[in-house]
Amino acid sequence: MALRESGEDYLEAVLVIGREHGVVRSVDIAEHLGVTKASVSKAVSALQEHGYIAVVRRDVQLTEKGRERAEHVLEQHTFFRDLLVAAGVSPELAAEEACHMEHCLSDDSFARLKEYVRGANRMSAPLL
């Protein structure tokens, strides 16, 4: 299953909430993403069906497959947010726009862009 933007957002939310609180409940995901509990229930079922998450005693947990994808999405989000802030965009707007940008590039394009920025940082004033 190729994840859509919303599925990646749910995985990223589970990762972030889990790091902050240890336990991830559906209500926490709904609050984090600003969606209804019914939407979370539907998304969790679909992600569970495709092997990205597991639910153990109401605790939503990432599987290895889900964790890998969530960490990649979070890495992209952080990269784009930091790049936009370094370019002078307000942190609030940078976070919002990074949330859209993290879903647009292929994994290969992201890796190449990341390497390009690292190279530019080594050769001149750091971009990030």
N, CA, C and O atoms as a GROMACS GRO file, in nm:
protein
  512
    1MET      N    1   0.084  -0.119   0.000
    1MET     CA    2   0.000   0.000   0.000
    1MET      C    3   0.088   0.124   0.000
    1MET      O    4   0.174   0.141   0.087
    2ALA      N    5   0.067   0.210  -0.097
    2ALA     CA    6   0.136   0.338  -0.098
    2ALA      C    7   0.057   0.432  -0.007
    2ALA      O    8  -0.063   0.452  -0.025
    3LEU      N    9   0.126   0.488   0.088
    3LEU     CA   10   0.059   0.578   0.182
    3LEU      C   11   0.027   0.711   0.117
    3LEU      O   12   0.106   0.765   0.040
    4ARG      N   13  -0.089   0.762   0.150
    4ARG     CA   14  -0.123   0.897   0.108
    4ARG      C   15  -0.076   0.994   0.215
    4ARG      O   16  -0.032   0.953   0.323
    5GLU      N   17  -0.085   1.120   0.183
    5GLU     CA   18  -0.040   1.225   0.275
    5GLU      C   19  -0.102   1.210   0.413
    5GLU      O   20  -0.032   1.221   0.514
    6SER      N   21  -0.232   1.184   0.419
    6SER     CA   22  -0.298   1.173   0.550
    6SER      C   23  -0.245   1.053   0.629
    6SER      O   24  -0.229   1.063   0.751
    7GLY      N   25  -0.218   0.942   0.563
    7GLY     CA   26  -0.164   0.826   0.632
    7GLY      C   27  -0.028   0.855   0.691
    7GLY      O   28   0.002   0.816   0.804
    8GLU      N   29   0.055   0.926   0.613
    8GLU     CA   30   0.187   0.965   0.664
    8GLU      C   31   0.174   1.060   0.782
    8GLU      O   32   0.251   1.053   0.877
    9ASP      N   33   0.076   1.149   0.776
    9ASP     CA   34   0.054   1.242   0.888
    9ASP      C   35   0.017   1.166   1.015
    9ASP      O   36   0.063   1.200   1.124
   10TYR      N   37  -0.065   1.062   1.002
   10TYR     CA   38  -0.102   0.982   1.118
   10TYR      C   39   0.020   0.910   1.176
   10TYR      O   40   0.039   0.907   1.297
   11LEU      N   41   0.102   0.852   1.089
   11LEU     CA   42   0.222   0.783   1.137
   11LEU      C   43   0.316   0.880   1.209
   11LEU      O   44   0.370   0.849   1.315
   12GLU      N   45   0.334   0.997   1.149
   12GLU     CA   46   0.420   1.099   1.211
   12GLU      C   47   0.365   1.141   1.346
   12GLU      O   48   0.440   1.158   1.442
   13ALA      N   49   0.233   1.156   1.355
   13ALA     CA   50   0.170   1.195   1.482
   13ALA      C   51   0.193   1.088   1.588
   13ALA      O   52   0.224   1.121   1.702
   14VAL      N   53   0.178   0.961   1.552
   14VAL     CA   54   0.200   0.852   1.648
   14VAL      C   55   0.344   0.855   1.698
   14VAL      O   56   0.370   0.837   1.817
   15LEU      N   57   0.438   0.878   1.607
   15LEU     CA   58   0.579   0.884   1.645
   15LEU      C   59   0.605   0.999   1.742
   15LEU      O   60   0.668   0.980   1.846
   16VAL      N   61   0.558   1.117   1.708
   16VAL     CA   62   0.582   1.236   1.790
   16VAL      C   63   0.515   1.223   1.927
   16VAL      O   64   0.578   1.249   2.030
   17ILE      N   65   0.390   1.181   1.928
   17ILE     CA   66   0.318   1.166   2.056
   17ILE      C   67   0.384   1.059   2.142
   17ILE      O   68   0.399   1.076   2.263
   18GLY      N   69   0.423   0.950   2.078
   18GLY     CA   70   0.490   0.843   2.152
   18GLY      C   71   0.619   0.888   2.216
   18GLY      O   72   0.650   0.850   2.329
   19ARG      N   73   0.695   0.970   2.144
   19ARG     CA   74   0.820   1.023   2.201
   19ARG      C   75   0.794   1.117   2.317
   19ARG      O   76   0.872   1.122   2.412
   20GLU      N   77   0.686   1.192   2.309
   20GLU     CA   78   0.655   1.290   2.413
   20GLU      C   79   0.590   1.227   2.536
   20GLU      O   80   0.620   1.266   2.649
   21HIS      N   81   0.501   1.129   2.514
   21HIS     CA   82   0.420   1.077   2.624
   21HIS      C   83   0.435   0.928   2.651
   21HIS      O   84   0.387   0.879   2.753
   22GLY      N   85   0.502   0.856   2.563
   22GLY     CA   86   0.519   0.713   2.583
   22GLY      C   87   0.401   0.631   2.533
   22GLY      O   88   0.419   0.532   2.462
   23VAL      N   89   0.281   0.671   2.569
   23VAL     CA   90   0.159   0.601   2.529
   23VAL      C   91   0.083   0.689   2.430
   23VAL      O   92   0.076   0.811   2.447
   24VAL      N   93   0.028   0.626   2.327
   24VAL     CA   94  -0.046   0.701   2.225
   24VAL      C   95  -0.189   0.648   2.221
   24VAL      O   96  -0.214   0.532   2.189
   25ARG      N   97  -0.282   0.736   2.254
   25ARG     CA   98  -0.424   0.701   2.248
   25ARG      C   99  -0.487   0.769   2.128
   25ARG      O  100  -0.435   0.870   2.079
   26SER      N  101  -0.596   0.716   2.081
   26SER     CA  102  -0.666   0.774   1.966
   26SER      C  103  -0.704   0.919   1.991
   26SER      O  104  -0.696   1.002   1.900
   27VAL      N  105  -0.745   0.950   2.113
   27VAL     CA  106  -0.783   1.087   2.146
   27VAL      C  107  -0.662   1.182   2.133
   27VAL      O  108  -0.678   1.298   2.096
   28ASP      N  109  -0.543   1.131   2.164
   28ASP     CA  110  -0.421   1.212   2.151
   28ASP      C  111  -0.393   1.243   2.004
   28ASP      O  112  -0.354   1.354   1.969
   29ILE      N  113  -0.414   1.142   1.920
   29ILE     CA  114  -0.392   1.162   1.776
   29ILE      C  115  -0.492   1.263   1.722
   29ILE      O  116  -0.456   1.352   1.646
   30ALA      N  117  -0.619   1.249   1.762
   30ALA     CA  118  -0.722   1.343   1.716
   30ALA      C  119  -0.688   1.486   1.755
   30ALA      O  120  -0.700   1.578   1.675
   31GLU      N  121  -0.645   1.503   1.878
   31GLU     CA  122  -0.607   1.637   1.927
   31GLU      C  123  -0.486   1.690   1.851
   31GLU      O  124  -0.483   1.807   1.812
   32HIS      N  125  -0.386   1.606   1.831
   32HIS     CA  126  -0.262   1.646   1.764
   32HIS      C  127  -0.288   1.690   1.620
   32HIS      O  128  -0.230   1.788   1.572
   33LEU      N  129  -0.374   1.617   1.551
   33LEU     CA  130  -0.400   1.645   1.409
   33LEU      C  131  -0.521   1.736   1.386
   33LEU      O  132  -0.542   1.784   1.274
   34GLY      N  133  -0.599   1.761   1.491
   34GLY     CA  134  -0.717   1.845   1.476
   34GLY      C  135  -0.827   1.777   1.395
   34GLY      O  136  -0.893   1.840   1.313
   35VAL      N  137  -0.845   1.646   1.419
   35VAL     CA  138  -0.948   1.570   1.349
   35VAL      C  139  -1.039   1.504   1.452
   35VAL      O  140  -1.012   1.509   1.572
   36THR      N  141  -1.146   1.442   1.404
   36THR     CA  142  -1.239   1.376   1.495
   36THR      C  143  -1.187   1.238   1.534
   36THR      O  144  -1.102   1.180   1.466
   37LYS      N  145  -1.240   1.188   1.647
   37LYS     CA  146  -1.203   1.053   1.689
   37LYS      C  147  -1.249   0.949   1.587
   37LYS      O  148  -1.185   0.845   1.571
   38ALA      N  149  -1.359   0.976   1.520
   38ALA     CA  150  -1.408   0.884   1.416
   38ALA      C  151  -1.308   0.876   1.300
   38ALA      O  152  -1.284   0.768   1.246
   39SER      N  153  -1.251   0.990   1.262
   39SER     CA  154  -1.149   0.990   1.157
   39SER      C  155  -1.027   0.911   1.199
   39SER      O  156  -0.970   0.836   1.119
   40VAL      N  157  -0.987   0.927   1.324
   40VAL     CA  158  -0.872   0.853   1.376
   40VAL      C  159  -0.901   0.704   1.373
   40VAL      O  160  -0.816   0.625   1.332
   41SER      N  161  -1.020   0.665   1.415
   41SER     CA  162  -1.057   0.524   1.417
   41SER      C  163  -1.048   0.462   1.278
   41SER      O  164  -0.996   0.352   1.261
   42LYS      N  165  -1.099   0.534   1.179
   42LYS     CA  166  -1.094   0.485   1.040
   42LYS      C  167  -0.950   0.474   0.991
   42LYS      O  168  -0.913   0.374   0.929
   43ALA      N  169  -0.869   0.576   1.018
   43ALA     CA  170  -0.730   0.576   0.973
   43ALA      C  171  -0.650   0.467   1.044
   43ALA      O  172  -0.570   0.398   0.981
   44VAL      N  173  -0.671   0.452   1.174
   44VAL     CA  174  -0.599   0.351   1.251
   44VAL      C  175  -0.632   0.212   1.197
   44VAL      O  176  -0.543   0.128   1.183
   45SER      N  177  -0.758   0.188   1.167
   45SER     CA  178  -0.797   0.058   1.112
   45SER      C  179  -0.726   0.030   0.980
   45SER      O  180  -0.674  -0.080   0.959
   46ALA      N  181  -0.723   0.129   0.892
   46ALA     CA  182  -0.658   0.112   0.762
   46ALA      C  183  -0.508   0.091   0.778
   46ALA      O  184  -0.450   0.004   0.712
   47LEU      N  185  -0.444   0.169   0.864
   47LEU     CA  186  -0.300   0.156   0.885
   47LEU      C  187  -0.266   0.023   0.953
   47LEU      O  188  -0.162  -0.037   0.925
   48GLN      N  189  -0.354  -0.022   1.041
   48GLN     CA  190  -0.333  -0.150   1.106
   48GLN      C  191  -0.347  -0.263   1.004
   48GLN      O  192  -0.269  -0.358   1.004
   49GLU      N  193  -0.446  -0.253   0.918
   49GLU     CA  194  -0.469  -0.354   0.815
   49GLU      C  195  -0.349  -0.370   0.721
   49GLU      O  196  -0.324  -0.479   0.670
   50HIS      N  197  -0.277  -0.261   0.700
   50HIS     CA  198  -0.162  -0.264   0.608
   50HIS      C  199  -0.028  -0.278   0.680
   50HIS      O  200   0.078  -0.265   0.620
   51GLY      N  201  -0.034  -0.305   0.810
   51GLY     CA  202   0.088  -0.340   0.882
   51GLY      C  203   0.173  -0.224   0.930
   51GLY      O  204   0.290  -0.244   0.963
   52TYR      N  205   0.117  -0.103   0.934
   52TYR     CA  206   0.194   0.012   0.979
   52TYR      C  207   0.183   0.036   1.129
   52TYR      O  208   0.275   0.091   1.191
   53ILE      N  209   0.072  -0.004   1.188
   53ILE     CA  210   0.053   0.016   1.332
   53ILE      C  211  -0.014  -0.107   1.393
   53ILE      O  212  -0.071  -0.191   1.323
   54ALA      N  213  -0.006  -0.114   1.524
   54ALA     CA  214  -0.075  -0.216   1.602
   54ALA      C  215  -0.142  -0.144   1.718
   54ALA      O  216  -0.093  -0.041   1.765
   55VAL      N  217  -0.251  -0.198   1.765
   55VAL     CA  218  -0.319  -0.142   1.882
   55VAL      C  219  -0.316  -0.247   1.992
   55VAL      O  220  -0.368  -0.358   1.976
   56VAL      N  221  -0.254  -0.210   2.103
   56VAL     CA  222  -0.240  -0.300   2.217
   56VAL      C  223  -0.301  -0.230   2.338
   56VAL      O  224  -0.248  -0.131   2.387
   57ARG      N  225  -0.413  -0.284   2.386
   57ARG     CA  226  -0.482  -0.225   2.502
   57ARG      C  227  -0.503  -0.074   2.485
   57ARG      O  228  -0.470   0.004   2.574
   58ARG      N  229  -0.557  -0.034   2.374
   58ARG     CA  230  -0.587   0.106   2.340
   58ARG      C  231  -0.464   0.192   2.314
   58ARG      O  232  -0.476   0.312   2.287
   59ASP      N  233  -0.347   0.133   2.320
   59ASP     CA  234  -0.222   0.205   2.291
   59ASP      C  235  -0.188   0.182   2.144
   59ASP      O  236  -0.166   0.069   2.101
   60VAL      N  237  -0.185   0.290   2.068
   60VAL     CA  238  -0.152   0.281   1.926
   60VAL      C  239   0.001   0.279   1.914
   60VAL      O  240   0.068   0.371   1.961
   61GLN      N  241   0.054   0.175   1.851
   61GLN     CA  242   0.198   0.158   1.840
   61GLN      C  243   0.239   0.140   1.695
   61GLN      O  244   0.167   0.078   1.616
   62LEU      N  245   0.353   0.194   1.661
   62LEU     CA  246   0.407   0.175   1.527
   62LEU      C  247   0.472   0.037   1.517
   62LEU      O  248   0.541  -0.007   1.609
   63THR      N  249   0.449  -0.030   1.405
   63THR     CA  250   0.524  -0.151   1.376
   63THR      C  251   0.660  -0.106   1.323
   63THR      O  252   0.683   0.014   1.305
   64GLU      N  253   0.749  -0.199   1.297
   64GLU     CA  254   0.880  -0.163   1.241
   64GLU      C  255   0.861  -0.091   1.108
   64GLU      O  256   0.926   0.010   1.082
   65LYS      N  257   0.772  -0.143   1.025
   65LYS     CA  258   0.742  -0.082   0.896
   65LYS      C  259   0.687   0.061   0.914
   65LYS      O  260   0.726   0.153   0.843
   66GLY      N  261   0.597   0.076   1.010
   66GLY     CA  262   0.539   0.208   1.038
   66GLY      C  263   0.640   0.305   1.095
   66GLY      O  264   0.641   0.423   1.059
   67ARG      N  265   0.726   0.256   1.184
   67ARG     CA  266   0.829   0.341   1.245
   67ARG      C  267   0.926   0.392   1.139
   67ARG      O  268   0.963   0.509   1.139
   68GLU      N  269   0.968   0.305   1.049
   68GLU     CA  270   1.061   0.346   0.943
   68GLU      C  271   1.000   0.458   0.859
   68GLU      O  272   1.066   0.557   0.828
   69ARG      N  273   0.874   0.441   0.821
   69ARG     CA  274   0.809   0.543   0.738
   69ARG      C  275   0.789   0.672   0.817
   69ARG      O  276   0.813   0.781   0.765
   70ALA      N  277   0.744   0.660   0.941
   70ALA     CA  278   0.721   0.778   1.025
   70ALA      C  279   0.849   0.856   1.048
   70ALA      O  280   0.848   0.979   1.043
   71GLU      N  281   0.959   0.786   1.074
   71GLU     CA  282   1.086   0.855   1.097
   71GLU      C  283   1.132   0.927   0.971
   71GLU      O  284   1.189   1.036   0.979
   72HIS      N  285   1.109   0.866   0.856
   72HIS     CA  286   1.147   0.931   0.730
   72HIS      C  287   1.063   1.058   0.707
   72HIS      O  288   1.117   1.161   0.668
   73VAL      N  289   0.934   1.049   0.732
   73VAL     CA  290   0.846   1.166   0.715
   73VAL      C  291   0.886   1.276   0.812
   73VAL      O  292   0.890   1.393   0.774
   74LEU      N  293   0.915   1.240   0.936
   74LEU     CA  294   0.956   1.340   1.035
   74LEU      C  295   1.090   1.402   0.997
   74LEU      O  296   1.109   1.522   1.015
   75GLU      N  297   1.181   1.322   0.943
   75GLU     CA  298   1.310   1.376   0.897
   75GLU      C  299   1.287   1.479   0.787
   75GLU      O  300   1.349   1.586   0.788
   76GLN      N  301   1.199   1.448   0.693
   76GLN     CA  302   1.169   1.543   0.586
   76GLN      C  303   1.106   1.670   0.642
   76GLN      O  304   1.143   1.781   0.604
   77HIS      N  305   1.011   1.652   0.732
   77HIS     CA  306   0.944   1.768   0.792
   77HIS      C  307   1.046   1.860   0.860
   77HIS      O  308   1.045   1.981   0.840
   78THR      N  309   1.132   1.801   0.940
   78THR     CA  310   1.233   1.878   1.012
   78THR      C  311   1.328   1.948   0.916
   78THR      O  312   1.361   2.066   0.935
   79PHE      N  313   1.371   1.877   0.814
   79PHE     CA  314   1.462   1.934   0.714
   79PHE      C  315   1.398   2.058   0.647
   79PHE      O  316   1.459   2.164   0.642
   80PHE      N  317   1.275   2.042   0.597
   80PHE     CA  318   1.211   2.152   0.527
   80PHE      C  319   1.177   2.268   0.621
   80PHE      O  320   1.191   2.384   0.583
   81ARG      N  321   1.133   2.237   0.742
   81ARG     CA  322   1.105   2.343   0.839
   81ARG      C  323   1.231   2.424   0.868
   81ARG      O  324   1.228   2.547   0.866
   82ASP      N  325   1.341   2.354   0.894
   82ASP     CA  326   1.466   2.423   0.926
   82ASP      C  327   1.518   2.503   0.807
   82ASP      O  328   1.570   2.613   0.825
   83LEU      N  329   1.504   2.449   0.687
   83LEU     CA  330   1.548   2.520   0.567
   83LEU      C  331   1.467   2.648   0.547
   83LEU      O  332   1.522   2.753   0.515
   84LEU      N  333   1.336   2.638   0.567
   84LEU     CA  334   1.251   2.757   0.551
   84LEU      C  335   1.280   2.862   0.658
   84LEU      O  336   1.283   2.981   0.628
   85VAL      N  337   1.302   2.818   0.781
   85VAL     CA  338   1.336   2.913   0.888
   85VAL      C  339   1.469   2.981   0.857
   85VAL      O  340   1.483   3.102   0.876
   86ALA      N  341   1.566   2.904   0.809
   86ALA     CA  342   1.696   2.961   0.773
   86ALA      C  343   1.683   3.062   0.659
   86ALA      O  344   1.764   3.154   0.648
   87ALA      N  345   1.580   3.044   0.575
   87ALA     CA  346   1.556   3.137   0.464
   87ALA      C  347   1.477   3.259   0.508
   87ALA      O  348   1.451   3.348   0.426
   88GLY      N  349   1.437   3.265   0.635
   88GLY     CA  350   1.368   3.383   0.687
   88GLY      C  351   1.218   3.368   0.705
   88GLY      O  352   1.150   3.465   0.739
   89VAL      N  353   1.165   3.248   0.682
   89VAL     CA  354   1.022   3.224   0.701
   89VAL      C  355   0.995   3.209   0.850
   89VAL      O  356   1.076   3.152   0.923
   90SER      N  357   0.881   3.261   0.896
   90SER     CA  358   0.848   3.250   1.038
   90SER      C  359   0.838   3.102   1.077
   90SER      O  360   0.797   3.020   0.995
   91PRO      N  361   0.875   3.068   1.200
   91PRO     CA  362   0.870   2.928   1.243
   91PRO      C  363   0.731   2.866   1.228
   91PRO      O  364   0.720   2.749   1.193
   92GLU      N  365   0.626   2.942   1.255
   92GLU     CA  366   0.490   2.889   1.244
   92GLU      C  367   0.456   2.854   1.100
   92GLU      O  368   0.405   2.745   1.072
   93LEU      N  369   0.484   2.947   1.009
   93LEU     CA  370   0.455   2.923   0.867
   93LEU      C  371   0.546   2.813   0.812
   93LEU      O  372   0.502   2.730   0.732
   94ALA      N  373   0.671   2.811   0.854
   94ALA     CA  374   0.766   2.709   0.810
   94ALA      C  375   0.716   2.569   0.849
   94ALA      O  376   0.724   2.476   0.769
   95ALA      N  377   0.666   2.555   0.972
   95ALA     CA  378   0.615   2.425   1.017
   95ALA      C  379   0.494   2.382   0.935
   95ALA      O  380   0.482   2.266   0.896
   96GLU      N  381   0.405   2.476   0.908
   96GLU     CA  382   0.285   2.447   0.829
   96GLU      C  383   0.321   2.407   0.686
   96GLU      O  384   0.269   2.308   0.633
   97GLU      N  385   0.410   2.482   0.624
   97GLU     CA  386   0.447   2.454   0.485
   97GLU      C  387   0.533   2.328   0.475
   97GLU      O  388   0.524   2.255   0.376
   98ALA      N  389   0.616   2.302   0.574
   98ALA     CA  390   0.696   2.180   0.576
   98ALA      C  391   0.606   2.057   0.578
   98ALA      O  392   0.641   1.953   0.522
   99CYS      N  393   0.492   2.070   0.644
   99CYS     CA  394   0.397   1.959   0.651
   99CYS      C  395   0.347   1.921   0.512
   99CYS      O  396   0.318   1.804   0.487
  100HIS      N  397   0.336   2.018   0.423
  100HIS     CA  398   0.295   1.988   0.285
  100HIS      C  399   0.414   1.938   0.203
  100HIS      O  400   0.402   1.844   0.125
  101MET      N  401   0.527   2.001   0.220
  101MET     CA  402   0.646   1.969   0.141
  101MET      C  403   0.696   1.827   0.167
  101MET      O  404   0.750   1.763   0.076
  102GLU      N  405   0.680   1.779   0.289
  102GLU     CA  406   0.734   1.648   0.325
  102GLU      C  407   0.671   1.534   0.244
  102GLU      O  408   0.726   1.424   0.240
  103HIS      N  409   0.559   1.561   0.180
  103HIS     CA  410   0.488   1.457   0.105
  103HIS      C  411   0.509   1.466  -0.046
  103HIS      O  412   0.462   1.379  -0.120
  104CYS      N  413   0.578   1.568  -0.093
  104CYS     CA  414   0.584   1.595  -0.237
  104CYS      C  415   0.699   1.527  -0.309
  104CYS      O  416   0.685   1.491  -0.426
  105LEU      N  417   0.810   1.508  -0.244
  105LEU     CA  418   0.929   1.456  -0.311
  105LEU      C  419   0.941   1.305  -0.298
  105LEU      O  420   0.898   1.245  -0.200
  106SER      N  421   0.999   1.245  -0.401
  106SER     CA  422   1.032   1.104  -0.391
  106SER      C  423   1.146   1.090  -0.290
  106SER      O  424   1.213   1.187  -0.257
  107ASP      N  425   1.165   0.970  -0.241
  107ASP     CA  426   1.274   0.944  -0.147
  107ASP      C  427   1.409   0.978  -0.210
  107ASP      O  428   1.497   1.031  -0.144
  108ASP      N  429   1.424   0.946  -0.339
  108ASP     CA  430   1.549   0.973  -0.409
  108ASP      C  431   1.574   1.124  -0.421
  108ASP      O  432   1.685   1.171  -0.396
  109SER      N  433   1.472   1.199  -0.458
  109SER     CA  434   1.488   1.344  -0.470
  109SER      C  435   1.520   1.408  -0.336
  109SER      O  436   1.603   1.499  -0.328
  110PHE      N  437   1.455   1.359  -0.229
  110PHE     CA  438   1.484   1.413  -0.097
  110PHE      C  439   1.628   1.386  -0.058
  110PHE      O  440   1.697   1.474  -0.006
  111ALA      N  441   1.675   1.264  -0.083
  111ALA     CA  442   1.814   1.228  -0.049
  111ALA      C  443   1.912   1.317  -0.125
  111ALA      O  444   2.012   1.362  -0.069
  112ARG      N  445   1.883   1.343  -0.252
  112ARG     CA  446   1.972   1.427  -0.332
  112ARG      C  447   1.970   1.573  -0.284
  112ARG      O  448   2.074   1.638  -0.279
  113LEU      N  449   1.853   1.623  -0.250
  113LEU     CA  450   1.842   1.760  -0.200
  113LEU      C  451   1.915   1.774  -0.067
  113LEU      O  452   1.984   1.873  -0.043
  114LYS      N  453   1.900   1.675   0.018
  114LYS     CA  454   1.968   1.677   0.148
  114LYS      C  455   2.120   1.678   0.129
  114LYS      O  456   2.191   1.752   0.197
  115GLU      N  457   2.169   1.597   0.036
  115GLU     CA  458   2.313   1.594   0.008
  115GLU      C  459   2.360   1.727  -0.051
  115GLU      O  460   2.469   1.774  -0.018
  116TYR      N  461   2.279   1.786  -0.136
  116TYR     CA  462   2.314   1.915  -0.196
  116TYR      C  463   2.329   2.022  -0.087
  116TYR      O  464   2.425   2.098  -0.087
  117VAL      N  465   2.234   2.025   0.004
  117VAL     CA  466   2.239   2.124   0.112
  117VAL      C  467   2.359   2.098   0.202
  117VAL      O  468   2.427   2.191   0.243
  118ARG      N  469   2.387   1.972   0.232
  118ARG     CA  470   2.506   1.940   0.312
  118ARG      C  471   2.633   1.986   0.242
  118ARG      O  472   2.723   2.041   0.306
  119GLY      N  473   2.641   1.964   0.111
  119GLY     CA  474   2.758   2.008   0.034
  119GLY      C  475   2.771   2.158   0.036
  119GLY      O  476   2.882   2.211   0.051
  120ALA      N  477   2.660   2.228   0.020
  120ALA     CA  478   2.663   2.374   0.023
  120ALA      C  479   2.706   2.424   0.160
  120ALA      O  480   2.777   2.524   0.171
  121ASN      N  481   2.664   2.355   0.265
  121ASN     CA  482   2.703   2.393   0.400
  121ASN      C  483   2.853   2.379   0.422
  121ASN      O  484   2.913   2.458   0.494
  122ARG      N  485   2.914   2.278   0.359
  122ARG     CA  486   3.057   2.256   0.375
  122ARG      C  487   3.138   2.358   0.296
  122ARG      O  488   3.250   2.392   0.334
  123MET      N  489   3.082   2.408   0.187
  123MET     CA  490   3.159   2.494   0.096
  123MET      C  491   3.144   2.643   0.127
  123MET      O  492   3.230   2.722   0.087
  124SER      N  493   3.040   2.683   0.196
  124SER     CA  494   3.018   2.826   0.220
  124SER      C  495   2.945   2.844   0.352
  124SER      O  496   2.951   2.759   0.441
  125ALA      N  497   2.878   2.956   0.362
  125ALA     CA  498   2.797   2.981   0.482
  125ALA      C  499   2.687   2.875   0.488
  125ALA      O  500   2.622   2.848   0.387
  126PRO      N  501   2.666   2.815   0.602
  126PRO     CA  502   2.567   2.708   0.614
  126PRO      C  503   2.427   2.752   0.573
  126PRO      O  504   2.381   2.861   0.609
  127LEU      N  505   2.359   2.666   0.498
  127LEU     CA  506   2.218   2.689   0.465
  127LEU      C  507   2.131   2.650   0.583
  127LEU      O  508   2.026   2.710   0.608
  128LEU      N  509   2.175   2.549   0.655
  128LEU     CA  510   2.101   2.502   0.773
  128LEU      C  511   2.193   2.498   0.892
  128LEU      O  512   2.150   2.462   1.002
   0.00000   0.00000   0.00000
